[in-house]
Amino acid sequence: MDIRIQVPGGSKITIPYCAVDAVGIEERASSFTKRSIKKESKLEALHLAISMVDLTTLEGMDTEGKVRQMCGKAVHPINMTVERSLNLSRAIPSVAAVCVYPNMVGYAVEALQESAVQVASVASGFPAGLVPLKIKLADVKAAVQMGANEIDMVIDRGAFLSGQYQKVFDEIFAIKQACGKAHLKVILETGELQTYDSIRTASWLAMEAGADFIKTSTGKVSPAATMGSTLVMLQAIDDYYQYNQKMVGMKPAGGIREAKQAIHYLCMVREVLGEKWLDPDWFRFGASALLNDLLRQVLKQETGRYFDQSYFALD
Amino acid sequence: MLKVKKTIKMFVGGAFIRSESGRVQEINDVQVCHASKKDVRNAVAKALPAAQSWWKLTPYLRSQMIYRAAEVVHSRDEKQNSAVNALVHYAGWCDKYQQAFGSVNPVSTPHHNFSTLEPMGVVFLVSSAKKNMAQLFSDMGAILAAGNSVIVLLQGNQKLWANDLGEIFQASDFPAAVVNFLTGDIQELLSTVATHREIAAIAYQDPADQTFLELKKQSVDNLKRVIAVDKKKELDLVLQFCECKTVWHPIGL
């Protein structure tokens, strides 16, 4: 059933109901894992994937030191001396952004001020999102004030699943206003939405409410990003673009640990949304362990050898 | 009776798998998987974390597991005396080689200086078709007792052993991926094995073979040890698969 939503201070809009063919989605998603990407194309894809990583640390035990260290890695994913000694055919790019908790934003901003790497902060009562709106807004404003250029918010899944779509919409809408110039990524937590139909509806709801990006997961719930849920979201983005001529970005997060998986996702983006989206402005990977595997595969492509972990920074 | 065509699978990461390449070879009317370079890479990816968790177990527990492997070999084939002896021998060394060969070193500064033996990590054992099963168990025993994980490449007719060997180690409660068996041909895998920096050492059963030299040549990249295991005495062999760590600890004032 279509959902009618009242836009605060505006007209009523409709969130169209769309039944998703689960078997078809999974079949198509698995078809992207069977592509063979080799040599130059593989190297190109690996470089692109590195430039799309949101290097993430979201642990209760995060410290200033860990965040600074990670920021260093975000700018130069490989130690520069090692990189120079390898005579690579092209330089390893910086990642797109670092993603941290609000208390860590200040350190990240300071560490990254001379680079193009963005600072993303989770906010709005991450990871459950079960705090009053007033506190969510304060959380977001504080993160923006400390210098975050991107805000990763979570939707209230309890409200969504119990049919309070208006509440979910209003919260996203209000948080978008609170973001100001900062980009807003809306985390749907697909692992808790139960069905592809819900993922599709939540995607559309978030886009209507002003999301610049929609994101699969917090990384705290299993399953996190899957090919199937990402495909449903990509299709929603595509349809939304056809209706409204507005591009929305996509960020699968959690569970993408291997370069091979990242390339599968890139194939999927290329085929569902087209080349326009193959850009860090429109597609991101929320990950931490993935970066080292991407680097490892780049070095394998360039030198023909597999490097051991001691060549790569852990965080 | 209907003739059933068997496929002997490889044992990697605690599971019986086919080659990712889908290739098989026929030996004596039996199909055997033919490992590719990617299979080597996948096995190393599994064996590396396994090496760390194997070393974290207490030496006593490692010893029990190797002893259990000896029991399983014995229960399957009572004639495998030498194999059982070799495994029991190395099971015994797990909690002893450290006392016997670690040392406290005399130094003239106020330091407590001591050397301990630590495992290397992932060891790639290239078996020779000329050697028997007892020899294979003996070499594996040394590698495992030293705290390493092992990927064994079975060649020639030994490929037919893959199933049984996998079952023996699976039934011995070894953590997954500490022991792995690939079936294939070293000539094809040589460059990947030699240049892979996560393989810490290569053990070779037949050093008279030209391939041994070629492995040595290509392994210089990460100063990988390429070890001939044919004539080593039993205990020498454990030490061959260890790194020696020396610590200087300040004492007094």
Chai-1 contact restraints between the chains, C-beta under 6 A:
chainA,res_idxA,chainB,res_idxB,connection_type,confidence,min_distance_angstrom,max_distance_angstrom,comment,restraint_id
A,R305,B,T195,contact,1.0,0.0,6.0,A-B,restraint_1
A,Y306,B,H196,contact,1.0,0.0,6.0,A-B,restraint_2
A,Y306,B,R197,contact,1.0,0.0,6.0,A-B,restraint_3
A,F307,B,R197,contact,1.0,0.0,6.0,A-B,restraint_4
A,D308,B,R197,contact,1.0,0.0,6.0,A-B,restraint_5
A,D308,B,E198,contact,1.0,0.0,6.0,A-B,restraint_6
